[in-house]
Amino acid sequence: MAFWLFVALNAVLLIRPEEILPDIAGLRLYLVTITLCVVTAAPRIIEILQWDSLTARPLTLCVLGLWQATIVSQLARGQLGLALDFGTEFGKVVIYYLILISVIDTPTRLRTFLGCLVGYVAVFAVIGLLHFHGVVEVPTIKTLERVEHGESGEATVTPQLQSTGIYSDPNDLCLILVTGSTCALARSTTSAGVLARFAWLTPIWLFGYGVILTKSRGGLLGLLAAVVTWAWGRYGWKRTFPTLILILPLVPLFLSGRQSNFSLGREDTAHSRVALWSDGLVTMMRNPITGIGAGEYADQIGMVAHNSFVHAYVELGLLGGSLFLGAFLLGGMGLWRIRPPSPLLASLRVFVLALLVGYAGGALSLSRCYVVPTYMVLGLADAYLQMAGHYATPGAHVRTGDIARFFAVGTLGWIGLRVTTNLLLAIAG
C-alpha cells in the first residue's frame, strides 16, 4: 500500500495534473497523497531514523545533516524567521526522500519504480512536445525563446522545449529526459522477451528528440556523463575509451547551435556562469563555515550559481557543501564497489550508478540543491545500497574518526571548485 501511494505521489509531483486540468486545482492532490504516504510508511521511517540505523546509512545522514545545515546557515546570520521558513520548505523534500528509502526496499519495487518514471517522463515530454509544435495549447507552459547572434552579428531566435510544473525550465526538462532514458534502458535490459525489451527502448527516441529541442548544454553534459558511466560499468574502460574517441567527435553532427557549442568567450553564457561561481566563492569567505545563508545566492550575487555544488558551498559553507558533495560521493563509490548477490540488483547496478553520475553532471550547470528530483536520485542510490547489503558491511558504518576525514574531503572539494573556477576564468582571459 505504501509503495503504490508513493508511486501515485510521484505522478502528482512530476506530471502536475492540477496545472494541466484547472478544474481540479483545488483538490490539493500533492498534500493529500504525501500525507497518506507518511502515515502508511511511518513505522519504517521511524525505524530508519533510529541512531543505530542512521550510522549504517551515511548517505541518509548526509541528507539529514544538509537539512540542518540550511537552518544553521540562517541562524548564524541571526535570521530565525528565514531559518524556520527555509527549514520547513526543504523539510518537505527530506520527507519525500525518507518515504522513498522506506518503501523502495526490494529489487522488484526498484525495477517497478524505474518503469513508472519512464511513464511519467513520457507523459510530460509528450505534453511539452505537443505544445512546442502548436498541436495543443497548455496555458501553464510559457515558451522560452533564446536570442543567438551569429558570426555576422545577425540575431536568430531559437525556441527551447519546456513542459509543465518543475520542468518548465529547459535544463531541468533535459536532465529528467536523460533520467527517463536511463530508466527505460534499465527496464529493457531486465525484461524477458524480445518484444518487451524493444517496447522499453521505444521511449528513448522520444526523449532523445526532446533533449535536442531543449538546447540545454547542462542536460547534454548529464547525458554524456550517464552514457560514459553506463558504458564503463558495463564494458570496462578498455573497451569504452576507444569507442568514445570515435563517437564524441560525431556529437555536433546531431546537434546544432548553442547545445554543441561550448565556449568561454565573454559573449557566451558559459563565461557569465563561471563568473557567478567565482563571485559566490569569494563572497562565501565572509563566513566559510556556515555560508551566506540558504536561499541567499541570488539576492547577494545577482543570480543563482548555475552549479549545484558551488551553490551548496556558498550558501551553506563548508558544513553544508561537504554534506551535499559527500552524498553524491558516498552514493557513487558505494555503487561502483558493490557486487550484490541478487541477479536483478546486479543488472540494475550500473543503471542506478549512471542515474547518479548523470544527474551530478547536469547539476554542474544547474542550481538544484533543494529540489525533489535531486533527492529522488540520491534516494534511489541509498535504497539500492541498502538492498544490496552495502550497509551491512562494517566499513560502511559511521565512526567518530570518519567525520573528520569526511569534512577533510569536503574541504578538498571546495578547494577543487575554487581552483577550477580560477583556471576557467584565466583561460577565458
C-alpha positions as a Markdown table, in Angstrom:
| # | Residue | x | y | z |
|---|---|---|---|---|
| 1 | Met | 0.0 | 0.0 | 0.0 |
| 2 | Ala | 2.7 | 2.5 | 1.0 |
| 3 | Phe | 4.7 | 1.8 | -2.2 |
| 4 | Trp | 1.8 | 2.3 | -4.5 |
| 5 | Leu | 0.8 | 5.5 | -2.7 |
| 6 | Phe | 4.4 | 6.7 | -3.3 |
| 7 | Val | 4.0 | 5.8 | -7.0 |
| 8 | Ala | 0.9 | 8.0 | -7.1 |
| 9 | Leu | 2.7 | 10.8 | -5.2 |
| 10 | Asn | 5.4 | 10.9 | -8.0 |
| 11 | Ala | 2.7 | 11.1 | -10.6 |
| 12 | Val | 1.1 | 14.1 | -8.9 |
| 13 | Leu | 4.5 | 15.7 | -8.3 |
| 14 | Leu | 6.0 | 15.2 | -11.8 |
| 15 | Ile | 3.0 | 15.4 | -14.1 |
| 16 | Arg | 1.2 | 18.1 | -12.1 |
| 17 | Pro | -2.4 | 17.2 | -13.2 |
| 18 | Glu | -3.8 | 20.2 | -11.4 |
| 19 | Glu | -1.8 | 22.5 | -13.7 |
| 20 | Ile | -3.0 | 20.7 | -16.8 |
| 21 | Leu | -6.6 | 20.5 | -15.6 |
| 22 | Pro | -7.5 | 23.7 | -13.8 |
| 23 | Asp | -10.9 | 22.3 | -12.8 |
| 24 | Ile | -9.2 | 20.1 | -10.2 |
| 25 | Ala | -6.8 | 22.7 | -9.0 |
| 26 | Gly | -8.4 | 23.0 | -5.6 |
| 27 | Leu | -8.1 | 19.3 | -4.7 |
| 28 | Arg | -4.6 | 19.7 | -3.3 |
| 29 | Leu | -3.6 | 16.3 | -4.6 |
| 30 | Tyr | 0.0 | 16.5 | -3.5 |
| 31 | Leu | -0.8 | 17.4 | 0.1 |
| 32 | Val | -3.3 | 14.6 | 0.4 |
| 33 | Thr | -1.1 | 12.0 | -1.3 |
| 34 | Ile | 2.1 | 12.8 | 0.7 |
| 35 | Thr | 0.1 | 12.8 | 3.9 |
| 36 | Leu | -1.1 | 9.3 | 3.2 |
| 37 | Cys | 2.4 | 8.2 | 2.2 |
| 38 | Val | 3.8 | 9.5 | 5.6 |
| 39 | Val | 1.0 | 7.7 | 7.5 |
| 40 | Thr | 1.5 | 4.3 | 5.8 |
| 41 | Ala | 5.3 | 4.5 | 5.7 |
| 42 | Ala | 5.6 | 5.9 | 9.3 |
| 43 | Pro | 6.8 | 2.6 | 11.0 |
| 44 | Arg | 9.6 | 2.1 | 8.5 |
| 45 | Ile | 10.6 | 5.8 | 8.6 |
| 46 | Ile | 10.8 | 5.7 | 12.4 |
| 47 | Glu | 13.0 | 2.6 | 12.2 |
| 48 | Ile | 15.3 | 4.3 | 9.7 |
| 49 | Leu | 15.6 | 7.4 | 11.9 |
| 50 | Gln | 16.9 | 5.4 | 14.9 |
| 51 | Trp | 20.6 | 6.3 | 15.5 |
| 52 | Asp | 21.9 | 2.8 | 15.1 |
| 53 | Ser | 20.2 | 2.6 | 11.7 |
| 54 | Leu | 21.4 | 6.1 | 10.6 |
| 55 | Thr | 25.0 | 5.3 | 11.4 |
| 56 | Ala | 24.8 | 2.4 | 9.0 |
| 57 | Arg | 23.4 | 4.7 | 6.2 |
| 58 | Pro | 25.9 | 7.6 | 5.8 |
| 59 | Leu | 24.2 | 8.9 | 2.7 |
| 60 | Thr | 20.9 | 9.4 | 4.6 |
| 61 | Leu | 22.9 | 11.0 | 7.4 |
| 62 | Cys | 24.3 | 13.5 | 4.8 |
| 63 | Val | 20.8 | 14.4 | 3.6 |
| 64 | Leu | 19.5 | 14.9 | 7.2 |
| 65 | Gly | 22.7 | 16.9 | 8.0 |
| 66 | Leu | 22.2 | 19.0 | 5.0 |
| 67 | Trp | 18.7 | 19.9 | 6.2 |
| 68 | Gln | 20.1 | 21.0 | 9.5 |
| 69 | Ala | 22.8 | 23.0 | 7.6 |
| 70 | Thr | 20.2 | 25.0 | 5.8 |
| 71 | Ile | 18.7 | 26.1 | 9.2 |
| 72 | Val | 22.1 | 26.8 | 10.8 |
| 73 | Ser | 23.2 | 28.9 | 7.8 |
| 74 | Gln | 20.3 | 31.3 | 8.5 |
| 75 | Leu | 20.6 | 31.1 | 12.3 |
| 76 | Ala | 24.3 | 32.1 | 12.0 |
| 77 | Arg | 23.0 | 35.3 | 10.4 |
| 78 | Gly | 20.5 | 35.9 | 13.2 |
| 79 | Gln | 17.6 | 35.2 | 10.8 |
| 80 | Leu | 15.3 | 33.0 | 12.9 |
| 81 | Gly | 12.3 | 33.6 | 10.6 |
| 82 | Leu | 14.2 | 32.7 | 7.4 |
| 83 | Ala | 15.7 | 29.6 | 9.2 |
| 84 | Leu | 12.2 | 28.3 | 10.1 |
| 85 | Asp | 10.7 | 29.1 | 6.6 |
| 86 | Phe | 13.6 | 27.5 | 4.6 |
| 87 | Gly | 13.9 | 24.6 | 7.0 |
| 88 | Thr | 10.1 | 23.9 | 6.6 |
| 89 | Glu | 10.2 | 24.0 | 2.8 |
| 90 | Phe | 13.3 | 21.9 | 2.5 |
| 91 | Gly | 12.0 | 19.6 | 5.2 |
| 92 | Lys | 9.2 | 18.6 | 2.8 |
| 93 | Val | 11.8 | 17.4 | 0.3 |
| 94 | Val | 13.6 | 15.5 | 3.1 |
| 95 | Ile | 10.3 | 13.8 | 4.0 |
| 96 | Tyr | 9.9 | 12.8 | 0.3 |
| 97 | Tyr | 13.4 | 11.3 | 0.5 |
| 98 | Leu | 12.6 | 9.4 | 3.7 |
| 99 | Ile | 9.4 | 8.0 | 2.1 |
| 100 | Leu | 11.4 | 6.8 | -0.9 |
| 101 | Ile | 14.1 | 4.9 | 1.0 |
| 102 | Ser | 11.4 | 3.4 | 3.3 |
| 103 | Val | 9.1 | 2.0 | 0.6 |
| 104 | Ile | 11.6 | 1.0 | -2.2 |
| 105 | Asp | 13.0 | -1.9 | -0.2 |
| 106 | Thr | 13.0 | -4.8 | -2.7 |
| 107 | Pro | 14.6 | -5.2 | -6.2 |
| 108 | Thr | 11.2 | -5.7 | -7.7 |
| 109 | Arg | 9.9 | -2.4 | -6.3 |
| 110 | Leu | 13.0 | -0.6 | -7.5 |
| 111 | Arg | 12.5 | -2.0 | -11.0 |
| 112 | Thr | 8.8 | -1.2 | -10.9 |
| 113 | Phe | 9.5 | 2.4 | -9.8 |
| 114 | Leu | 12.1 | 2.9 | -12.7 |
| 115 | Gly | 9.4 | 1.8 | -15.1 |
| 116 | Cys | 6.9 | 4.2 | -13.6 |
| 117 | Leu | 9.4 | 7.0 | -14.0 |
| 118 | Val | 9.6 | 6.2 | -17.7 |
| 119 | Gly | 5.9 | 6.6 | -18.0 |
| 120 | Tyr | 5.8 | 9.9 | -16.1 |
| 121 | Val | 8.6 | 11.3 | -18.2 |
| 122 | Ala | 6.9 | 10.2 | -21.4 |
| 123 | Val | 3.7 | 12.0 | -20.3 |
| 124 | Phe | 5.1 | 15.4 | -19.7 |
| 125 | Ala | 7.6 | 15.0 | -22.6 |
| 126 | Val | 4.6 | 14.5 | -24.9 |
| 127 | Ile | 2.7 | 17.4 | -23.4 |
| 128 | Gly | 5.7 | 19.7 | -23.9 |
| 129 | Leu | 6.3 | 18.5 | -27.5 |
| 130 | Leu | 2.6 | 18.9 | -28.4 |
| 131 | His | 2.7 | 22.5 | -27.0 |
| 132 | Phe | 6.0 | 23.2 | -28.7 |
| 133 | His | 4.7 | 22.2 | -32.1 |
| 134 | Gly | 1.4 | 24.0 | -31.7 |
| 135 | Val | -0.8 | 20.9 | -31.6 |
| 136 | Val | -2.3 | 21.9 | -28.2 |
| 137 | Glu | -2.2 | 25.0 | -26.1 |
| 138 | Val | -1.2 | 24.5 | -22.4 |
| 139 | Pro | -1.6 | 27.8 | -20.6 |
| 140 | Thr | 0.9 | 26.9 | -17.9 |
| 141 | Ile | 3.7 | 26.3 | -20.4 |
| 142 | Lys | 5.5 | 29.5 | -21.4 |
| 143 | Thr | 7.6 | 29.4 | -24.5 |
| 144 | Leu | 11.3 | 30.3 | -23.9 |
| 145 | Glu | 12.9 | 31.9 | -26.9 |
| 146 | Arg | 16.7 | 32.4 | -26.8 |
| 147 | Val | 18.3 | 35.0 | -29.0 |
| 148 | Glu | 21.6 | 33.9 | -30.6 |
| 149 | His | 24.0 | 36.0 | -32.6 |
| 150 | Gly | 25.9 | 34.5 | -35.5 |
| 151 | Glu | 29.4 | 35.4 | -36.7 |
| 152 | Ser | 27.9 | 38.1 | -38.9 |
| 153 | Gly | 26.1 | 39.7 | -35.9 |
| 154 | Glu | 22.7 | 38.6 | -37.2 |
| 155 | Ala | 20.3 | 37.6 | -34.4 |
| 156 | Thr | 18.3 | 34.4 | -34.6 |
| 157 | Val | 15.5 | 33.4 | -32.2 |
| 158 | Thr | 15.7 | 29.8 | -31.0 |
| 159 | Pro | 12.7 | 28.3 | -29.1 |
| 160 | Gln | 13.6 | 25.8 | -26.3 |
| 161 | Leu | 11.4 | 22.9 | -25.3 |
| 162 | Gln | 9.7 | 23.2 | -21.9 |
| 163 | Ser | 6.9 | 21.3 | -20.1 |
| 164 | Thr | 4.7 | 21.7 | -17.0 |
| 165 | Gly | 5.5 | 22.2 | -13.3 |
| 166 | Ile | 9.0 | 21.8 | -12.1 |
| 167 | Tyr | 10.1 | 21.1 | -15.7 |
| 168 | Ser | 9.2 | 24.5 | -17.1 |
| 169 | Asp | 12.9 | 25.1 | -17.4 |
| 170 | Pro | 14.6 | 23.5 | -20.5 |
| 171 | Asn | 17.6 | 22.5 | -18.4 |
| 172 | Asp | 15.5 | 20.7 | -15.8 |
| 173 | Leu | 13.5 | 19.0 | -18.6 |
| 174 | Cys | 16.6 | 17.9 | -20.4 |
| 175 | Leu | 18.0 | 16.3 | -17.2 |
| 176 | Ile | 14.8 | 14.4 | -16.5 |
| 177 | Leu | 14.7 | 13.2 | -20.1 |
| 178 | Val | 18.2 | 11.8 | -19.6 |
| 179 | Thr | 16.9 | 10.1 | -16.4 |
| 180 | Gly | 13.9 | 8.7 | -18.2 |
| 181 | Ser | 16.2 | 7.3 | -21.0 |
| 182 | Thr | 18.4 | 5.6 | -18.4 |
| 183 | Cys | 15.4 | 4.1 | -16.7 |
| 184 | Ala | 14.0 | 2.9 | -20.0 |
| 185 | Leu | 17.3 | 1.2 | -20.8 |
| 186 | Ala | 17.3 | -0.4 | -17.4 |
| 187 | Arg | 13.8 | -1.8 | -17.9 |
| 188 | Ser | 14.7 | -3.1 | -21.4 |
| 189 | Thr | 17.8 | -4.9 | -20.1 |
| 190 | Thr | 16.0 | -6.6 | -17.3 |
| 191 | Ser | 12.9 | -7.6 | -19.3 |
| 192 | Ala | 12.2 | -11.1 | -20.6 |
| 193 | Gly | 11.5 | -11.5 | -24.3 |
| 194 | Val | 12.5 | -9.5 | -27.4 |
| 195 | Leu | 9.1 | -7.7 | -27.7 |
| 196 | Ala | 9.2 | -6.4 | -24.1 |
| 197 | Arg | 12.8 | -5.2 | -24.5 |
| 198 | Phe | 12.1 | -3.4 | -27.7 |
| 199 | Ala | 9.0 | -1.8 | -26.2 |
| 200 | Trp | 11.0 | -0.3 | -23.3 |
| 201 | Leu | 13.6 | 1.1 | -25.8 |
| 202 | Thr | 10.9 | 3.0 | -27.8 |
| 203 | Pro | 10.6 | 6.0 | -25.4 |
| 204 | Ile | 14.3 | 6.7 | -25.7 |
| 205 | Trp | 13.7 | 8.0 | -29.2 |
| 206 | Leu | 11.1 | 10.4 | -27.9 |
| 207 | Phe | 13.3 | 11.5 | -25.0 |
| 208 | Gly | 16.3 | 12.0 | -27.3 |
| 209 | Tyr | 14.2 | 14.2 | -29.6 |
| 210 | Gly | 13.2 | 16.2 | -26.6 |
| 211 | Val | 16.8 | 16.6 | -25.4 |
| 212 | Ile | 17.7 | 18.1 | -28.8 |
| 213 | Leu | 14.8 | 20.6 | -28.6 |
| 214 | Thr | 15.7 | 21.8 | -25.1 |
| 215 | Lys | 19.0 | 23.1 | -26.4 |
| 216 | Ser | 20.4 | 22.5 | -22.9 |
| 217 | Arg | 24.1 | 22.2 | -22.6 |
| 218 | Gly | 23.9 | 21.2 | -19.0 |
| 219 | Gly | 21.5 | 18.4 | -19.9 |
| 220 | Leu | 23.8 | 17.3 | -22.6 |
| 221 | Leu | 26.7 | 17.1 | -20.1 |
| 222 | Gly | 24.4 | 15.0 | -17.9 |
| 223 | Leu | 23.7 | 12.7 | -20.9 |
| 224 | Leu | 27.3 | 12.3 | -21.7 |
| 225 | Ala | 28.2 | 11.6 | -18.1 |
| 226 | Ala | 25.4 | 8.9 | -17.8 |
| 227 | Val | 26.4 | 7.2 | -21.1 |
| 228 | Val | 30.1 | 7.1 | -20.2 |
| 229 | Thr | 29.3 | 5.8 | -16.7 |
| 230 | Trp | 27.0 | 3.1 | -18.1 |
| 231 | Ala | 29.5 | 2.0 | -20.8 |
| 232 | Trp | 32.4 | 2.0 | -18.3 |
| 233 | Gly | 30.4 | -0.1 | -15.8 |
| 234 | Arg | 29.1 | -2.4 | -18.4 |
| 235 | Tyr | 32.0 | -3.0 | -20.7 |
| 236 | Gly | 35.1 | -1.7 | -18.8 |
| 237 | Trp | 37.4 | 1.2 | -19.5 |
| 238 | Lys | 39.5 | -0.6 | -22.1 |
| 239 | Arg | 36.5 | -1.1 | -24.4 |
| 240 | Thr | 34.7 | 2.2 | -23.6 |
| 241 | Phe | 37.6 | 4.6 | -24.1 |
| 242 | Pro | 38.3 | 3.8 | -27.8 |
| 243 | Thr | 34.6 | 3.9 | -28.6 |
| 244 | Leu | 34.3 | 7.3 | -27.0 |
| 245 | Ile | 37.2 | 8.6 | -29.1 |
| 246 | Leu | 35.3 | 7.6 | -32.2 |
| 247 | Ile | 31.8 | 8.7 | -31.2 |
| 248 | Leu | 32.4 | 12.1 | -29.3 |
| 249 | Pro | 33.6 | 14.0 | -32.5 |
| 250 | Leu | 30.3 | 13.0 | -34.2 |
| 251 | Val | 28.1 | 14.5 | -31.5 |
| 252 | Pro | 28.0 | 18.0 | -33.1 |
| 253 | Leu | 26.6 | 16.4 | -36.3 |
| 254 | Phe | 23.4 | 15.5 | -34.4 |
| 255 | Leu | 23.1 | 18.8 | -32.5 |
| 256 | Ser | 23.1 | 22.4 | -33.5 |
| 257 | Gly | 23.5 | 25.9 | -32.1 |
| 258 | Arg | 24.4 | 26.5 | -28.5 |
| 259 | Gln | 23.9 | 22.9 | -27.3 |
| 260 | Ser | 27.0 | 21.7 | -29.0 |
| 261 | Asn | 29.0 | 24.9 | -28.8 |
| 262 | Phe | 30.9 | 25.2 | -25.5 |
| 263 | Ser | 32.8 | 28.4 | -25.3 |
| 264 | Leu | 34.3 | 30.6 | -22.5 |
| 265 | Gly | 34.1 | 33.7 | -24.7 |
| 266 | Arg | 32.7 | 36.8 | -23.0 |
| 267 | Glu | 29.6 | 36.8 | -25.2 |
| 268 | Asp | 28.7 | 33.2 | -24.2 |
| 269 | Thr | 26.6 | 32.3 | -21.1 |
| 270 | Ala | 29.2 | 29.8 | -20.0 |
| 271 | His | 31.6 | 32.7 | -19.2 |
| 272 | Ser | 29.0 | 34.6 | -17.2 |
| 273 | Arg | 28.2 | 31.4 | -15.2 |
| 274 | Val | 31.8 | 30.8 | -14.3 |
| 275 | Ala | 32.0 | 34.4 | -13.2 |
| 276 | Leu | 28.9 | 33.7 | -11.0 |
| 277 | Trp | 30.8 | 30.8 | -9.4 |
| 278 | Ser | 33.8 | 33.0 | -8.7 |
| 279 | Asp | 31.8 | 35.8 | -7.2 |
| 280 | Gly | 29.9 | 33.3 | -5.0 |
| 281 | Leu | 33.1 | 31.6 | -3.8 |
| 282 | Val | 34.7 | 34.9 | -2.9 |
| 283 | Thr | 31.5 | 36.0 | -1.0 |
| 284 | Met | 31.5 | 32.8 | 0.9 |
| 285 | Met | 34.7 | 33.8 | 2.6 |
| 286 | Arg | 32.7 | 36.2 | 4.8 |
| 287 | Asn | 31.5 | 33.1 | 6.7 |
| 288 | Pro | 33.3 | 30.0 | 5.3 |
| 289 | Ile | 31.8 | 27.5 | 7.8 |
| 290 | Thr | 28.1 | 28.1 | 7.5 |
| 291 | Gly | 28.0 | 30.2 | 4.3 |
| 292 | Ile | 26.0 | 33.2 | 3.3 |
| 293 | Gly | 22.6 | 31.6 | 4.1 |
| 294 | Ala | 20.3 | 29.2 | 2.4 |
| 295 | Gly | 18.4 | 30.9 | -0.4 |
| 296 | Glu | 20.6 | 34.0 | -0.4 |
| 297 | Tyr | 22.8 | 33.4 | -3.5 |
| 298 | Ala | 20.6 | 35.3 | -6.0 |
| 299 | Asp | 20.0 | 38.2 | -3.5 |
| 300 | Gln | 23.7 | 38.7 | -2.7 |
| 301 | Ile | 25.3 | 37.8 | -6.1 |
| 302 | Gly | 22.6 | 38.8 | -8.5 |
| 303 | Met | 21.7 | 35.3 | -9.9 |
| 304 | Val | 21.9 | 31.7 | -8.7 |
| 305 | Ala | 25.2 | 29.9 | -9.2 |
| 306 | His | 24.1 | 27.6 | -12.1 |
| 307 | Asn | 26.2 | 24.9 | -10.4 |
| 308 | Ser | 24.6 | 22.9 | -7.5 |
| 309 | Phe | 27.9 | 22.2 | -5.8 |
| 310 | Val | 29.1 | 25.8 | -5.9 |
| 311 | His | 25.7 | 26.9 | -4.8 |
| 312 | Ala | 25.7 | 24.5 | -1.8 |
| 313 | Tyr | 29.2 | 25.5 | -0.6 |
| 314 | Val | 28.5 | 29.3 | -0.9 |
| 315 | Glu | 25.0 | 29.2 | 0.8 |
| 316 | Leu | 25.8 | 26.5 | 3.4 |
| 317 | Gly | 29.5 | 26.9 | 3.8 |
| 318 | Leu | 32.0 | 24.1 | 4.3 |
| 319 | Leu | 29.5 | 22.4 | 6.6 |
| 320 | Gly | 26.6 | 22.1 | 4.1 |
| 321 | Gly | 28.7 | 22.0 | 0.9 |
| 322 | Ser | 30.7 | 19.0 | 2.2 |
| 323 | Leu | 27.4 | 17.2 | 3.0 |
| 324 | Phe | 26.0 | 17.8 | -0.4 |
| 325 | Leu | 29.1 | 16.7 | -2.2 |
| 326 | Gly | 29.5 | 13.8 | 0.2 |
| 327 | Ala | 26.1 | 12.4 | -0.6 |
| 328 | Phe | 27.0 | 12.1 | -4.2 |
| 329 | Leu | 30.4 | 10.7 | -3.5 |
| 330 | Leu | 29.2 | 8.1 | -1.0 |
| 331 | Gly | 26.5 | 7.0 | -3.4 |
| 332 | Gly | 28.8 | 6.8 | -6.4 |
| 333 | Met | 31.6 | 5.0 | -4.6 |
| 334 | Gly | 29.2 | 2.5 | -3.0 |
| 335 | Leu | 27.5 | 1.7 | -6.3 |
| 336 | Trp | 30.8 | 1.3 | -8.0 |
| 337 | Arg | 32.2 | -1.1 | -5.5 |
| 338 | Ile | 29.1 | -3.2 | -4.5 |
| 339 | Arg | 28.5 | -6.6 | -6.2 |
| 340 | Pro | 25.1 | -7.7 | -5.0 |
| 341 | Pro | 24.2 | -11.5 | -5.0 |
| 342 | Ser | 20.7 | -10.8 | -6.4 |
| 343 | Pro | 20.8 | -11.2 | -10.2 |
| 344 | Leu | 18.2 | -8.4 | -10.7 |
| 345 | Leu | 20.1 | -6.0 | -8.4 |
| 346 | Ala | 23.3 | -6.9 | -10.2 |
| 347 | Ser | 21.7 | -6.0 | -13.6 |
| 348 | Leu | 20.3 | -2.7 | -12.2 |
| 349 | Arg | 23.5 | -1.5 | -10.5 |
| 350 | Val | 25.2 | 0.2 | -13.5 |
| 351 | Phe | 21.9 | 2.0 | -14.3 |
| 352 | Val | 21.5 | 3.4 | -10.9 |
| 353 | Leu | 25.1 | 4.5 | -11.0 |
| 354 | Ala | 24.5 | 6.1 | -14.4 |
| 355 | Leu | 21.4 | 7.9 | -13.0 |
| 356 | Leu | 23.5 | 9.3 | -10.1 |
| 357 | Val | 26.6 | 10.4 | -12.1 |
| 358 | Gly | 24.4 | 11.7 | -15.0 |
| 359 | Tyr | 22.4 | 13.9 | -12.6 |
| 360 | Ala | 25.6 | 15.1 | -10.9 |
| 361 | Gly | 27.0 | 16.0 | -14.4 |
| 362 | Gly | 23.9 | 18.0 | -15.2 |
| 363 | Ala | 23.9 | 19.6 | -11.7 |
| 364 | Leu | 27.3 | 21.2 | -12.6 |
| 365 | Ser | 25.4 | 23.8 | -14.6 |
| 366 | Leu | 22.1 | 24.0 | -12.6 |
| 367 | Ser | 21.4 | 25.1 | -9.0 |
| 368 | Arg | 19.3 | 22.3 | -7.8 |
| 369 | Cys | 20.4 | 21.7 | -4.2 |
| 370 | Tyr | 17.0 | 21.7 | -2.6 |
| 371 | Val | 14.6 | 20.2 | -5.1 |
| 372 | Val | 12.8 | 16.8 | -5.1 |
| 373 | Pro | 14.5 | 15.3 | -8.3 |
| 374 | Thr | 17.9 | 15.7 | -6.7 |
| 375 | Tyr | 16.8 | 13.7 | -3.6 |
| 376 | Met | 14.9 | 11.2 | -5.7 |
| 377 | Val | 18.2 | 10.2 | -7.4 |
| 378 | Leu | 20.1 | 10.2 | -4.1 |
| 379 | Gly | 17.3 | 8.2 | -2.5 |
| 380 | Leu | 17.4 | 5.6 | -5.3 |
| 381 | Ala | 21.2 | 5.2 | -4.7 |
| 382 | Asp | 20.7 | 4.8 | -0.9 |
| 383 | Ala | 17.8 | 2.4 | -1.3 |
| 384 | Tyr | 19.9 | 0.3 | -3.8 |
| 385 | Leu | 22.9 | 0.2 | -1.4 |
| 386 | Gln | 20.6 | -0.9 | 1.4 |
| 387 | Met | 19.1 | -3.7 | -0.6 |
| 388 | Ala | 22.5 | -4.8 | -2.0 |
| 389 | Gly | 23.9 | -5.3 | 1.5 |
| 390 | His | 26.4 | -2.5 | 1.3 |
| 391 | Tyr | 25.4 | -1.0 | 4.6 |
| 392 | Ala | 25.7 | -4.4 | 6.3 |
| 393 | Thr | 29.5 | -4.4 | 6.0 |
| 394 | Pro | 31.4 | -3.0 | 9.0 |
| 395 | Gly | 33.3 | -0.4 | 6.9 |
| 396 | Ala | 30.0 | 1.3 | 5.9 |
| 397 | His | 29.2 | 2.3 | 9.4 |
| 398 | Val | 30.0 | 5.9 | 10.5 |
| 399 | Arg | 32.6 | 6.2 | 13.3 |
| 400 | Thr | 33.8 | 9.3 | 15.1 |
| 401 | Gly | 37.1 | 9.4 | 13.1 |
| 402 | Asp | 35.2 | 9.2 | 9.8 |
| 403 | Ile | 33.6 | 12.6 | 10.5 |
| 404 | Ala | 37.0 | 14.4 | 10.4 |
| 405 | Arg | 38.0 | 12.6 | 7.2 |
| 406 | Phe | 34.6 | 13.3 | 5.7 |
| 407 | Phe | 35.0 | 17.1 | 6.1 |
| 408 | Ala | 38.6 | 17.0 | 5.0 |
| 409 | Val | 37.4 | 15.5 | 1.7 |
| 410 | Gly | 34.7 | 18.2 | 1.6 |
| 411 | Thr | 37.3 | 20.9 | 2.1 |
| 412 | Leu | 39.3 | 19.4 | -0.8 |
| 413 | Gly | 36.2 | 19.5 | -2.9 |
| 414 | Trp | 35.8 | 23.2 | -2.1 |
| 415 | Ile | 39.4 | 23.9 | -3.0 |
| 416 | Gly | 39.0 | 22.0 | -6.2 |
| 417 | Leu | 36.0 | 24.1 | -7.2 |
| 418 | Arg | 38.0 | 27.3 | -6.5 |
| 419 | Val | 41.0 | 26.2 | -8.5 |
| 420 | Thr | 38.8 | 25.0 | -11.4 |
| 421 | Thr | 36.9 | 28.3 | -11.4 |
| 422 | Asn | 40.0 | 30.4 | -11.4 |
| 423 | Leu | 41.6 | 28.3 | -14.1 |
| 424 | Leu | 38.5 | 28.6 | -16.3 |
| 425 | Leu | 38.5 | 32.4 | -15.8 |
| 426 | Ala | 42.2 | 32.6 | -16.7 |
| 427 | Ile | 41.6 | 30.6 | -19.9 |
| 428 | Ala | 38.7 | 32.9 | -20.8 |
| 429 | Gly | 41.0 | 35.9 | -20.3 |
